[in-house]
Amino acid sequence: MSASPWPGVVVRYRERLPLPAGAEPVTLLEGNTPLLPADALSPGGPRLWLKLESMNPTASFKDRGMTVAVTAARAAGARTVVCASTGNTAASAAAYAARAGMACVVVLPAGAVAQGKLLQARAAGARTVAIEAGFDGALALVREVAALHPEIALVNSVNPLRLEGQKTAAFEIVDALGRAPTALVLPVGNAGNISAYHRGFEEARRLGWIDRLPRLFGVQAAGAAPLVDGAEVEHPETVASAIRIGRPASAALAREAVRATGGAFLKVEDREILAAYRDLPRRLGVFAEPASAAAVAGFARLLAQGTWGPDDDVVAVITGHGLKDPGTAEGELGGGEVRRVPAERAAVEEAILGEAWV
C-alpha cells in the first residue's frame, strides 16, 4: 500500500481557490509544512507550536500565494511576472515563473535585500532591477508599470490571488490541531500574510471546521511599526529586512483581521529579535530568518504579560529560513572561529572531549 503524494496547494485546495476551471497548476509541491511543538520556549505557559513555512520549496511562505498567482497569470496569457520585493517574494516569483516557462522581473530597494534571497532570484533567471528607494517606492512603480501592460502580471500581495493561496496555511493548522488555536503570532511587513490567515480561519469557521477564530497578533520591528504607531514610516530600519516596510499595502485588511479576532499589533526591538534568532536554532534546531524570529520575540513579550494560560494553544509562524540571510547569520550565530587541529587521533579526541574552544 502506498500513500498518496502531496499534490501542492492548488490541487489540494482547488475548490477553495478562485481559479479558472482549466488552469493547469504551476507548482513546486508547496504547502503541507510541519507544525512543530516548541514548548521549550513557553515554560509554564501555553502549548507553543511553530508553523514552519520555511520548509516551502523556496524556503518561505510566499510560495503558497505564488503558486496560485502564477497559475492564474499563465492561464490568462501573461508572458511576464513582476514584483517589488525585499527578497522572499523575488525568490518565489522567480522560481514559479521558471516553472511556468515565463519571464520574471523583480524590482528591489538597492542595498536592502539579503544576499541569499537575491541569489535565489538570480539563479532562477529573474531579471533584477535595483532602485534608489525603499520597498514602498518599488511597489508603487511596479504597480504603475503592470497597470499599463496587460501582458505583465503583478504578483505582489496586492494581487488578491496571493492571499487566497496563503490562506491555506490556516487550513493546515486546523487540520493538524483538529481545532483552531487560541492565537496565532506572526511577523508583519506588508501585512498581506496576517490578512490571509484571517481569511483562511474565517472560511474554516463558515465551513464548520472550527467554531471560533484564533486571536491574531501581528509583530512589527520597532523601527518599522506603522501599524503599531498609527503612522507611516518614511525610513524604516530594522535588522529584519523582510519586514522593513513603512507603508504596508494591506494595512486596512490587517487592521480588520486584528479587530475581528480580538488580537493586537505589537512591536519588538531588534535586540529582542536577535535574541530569539539565536535561541531558535540552539534550543529547537530551527534556523529562521530575523523576520521570523520577530514572531517568537513577540510571543515571548506576550507570554511575559500573562496573555495566555497553560491550556491555550499558540502558533508562531516561521515565515522564512535562516539561510535567506547569511550575512546576519555570520554576524550573530558564528560561535567563534572554526578550530583547526592536526589530522591525528589525539588532537581530534582532545578537541571532542576538551573545553578549550575559541
Salt bridges, closest charged atoms under 4 A:
GLU53 OE1 - ARG64 NE 2.47
GLU151 OE2 - HIS149 ND1 3.53
GLU164 OE1 - LYS167 NZ 2.57
GLU164 OE2 - ARG199 NH1 3.01
GLU172 OE1 - LYS51 NZ 2.74
GLU172 OE1 - ARG64 NH2 2.71
ASP175 OD2 - ARG12 NH2 3.74
GLU202 OE1 - ARG205 NH2 3.17
GLU203 OE2 - ARG16 NE 2.72
GLU203 OE1 - LYS167 NZ 2.75
ASP229 OD1 - LYS267 NZ 2.80
GLU256 OE2 - ARG259 NH2 2.70
GLU272 OE2 - ARG301 NH2 2.68
ASP279 OD2 - ARG283 NH1 3.45
GLU289 OE1 - LYS117 NZ 2.66
ASP313 OD1 - ARG47 NE 2.74
ASP313 OD2 - ARG179 NH2 2.91
GLU332 OE1 - ARG278 NH1 2.66
GLU349 OE1 - ARG345 NH1 2.68
GLU350 OE1 - ARG339 NH2 2.80
